[in-house]
Amino acid sequence: APLTPEDVLAVTGGRAGGGTAETGEGLAAFIRRTLSEQAGENAFDQLMDHVGRLVIREALEITGGNRTRAARLLGLSRPTLLARIEKYGLKIGAQVS
């Protein structure tokens, strides 16, 4: 399934703000809010984790959950992908969640 505005809201805890996923305005508002609320508190790492989770989840969806193909698609080694799947708490089954 393609990435939807609901996916962004799920990962951002429903704080993505206004705008549309197509224009990225909602995500931009979320980034601005996160930076203003968490300045200097590992904001960059937290934002990258949110985005990383979405990207990996999408790659797994595209490849039907095949981790080797998803790693190849992302340009990651399989062990790196597996570590990030664990880090982000992604569950791989009939659907990636």
Residue pairs with C-beta under 8 A, 6 or more apart in sequence:
1 61
1 95
2 58
3 21
3 54
3 58
4 21
5 16
5 20
5 21
5 26
7 54
7 57
8 16
8 21
8 26
8 27
8 30
8 54
9 15
9 16
11 50
11 53
11 54
12 27
12 30
12 50
15 30
15 33
16 26
16 27
16 29
16 30
17 25
17 26
17 28
17 29
17 30
17 33
18 25
18 26
18 29
19 25
19 26
19 27
19 28
19 29
20 26
21 27
31 47
34 43
34 46
34 47
35 43
35 47
38 46
49 87
49 88
52 84
52 88
53 88
53 90
55 74
56 70
56 74
56 81
56 84
56 85
56 88
56 90
57 88
57 90
57 96
57 97
59 70
59 73
59 74
60 66
60 67
60 70
60 85
60 90
60 92
60 96
61 95
61 96
62 70
62 73
63 69
63 70
63 73
65 92
65 93
65 96
67 78
67 81
67 82
67 85
67 92
68 78
70 81
71 77
71 78
71 80
71 81
74 81
76 84
85 92
90 96
90 97
91 97
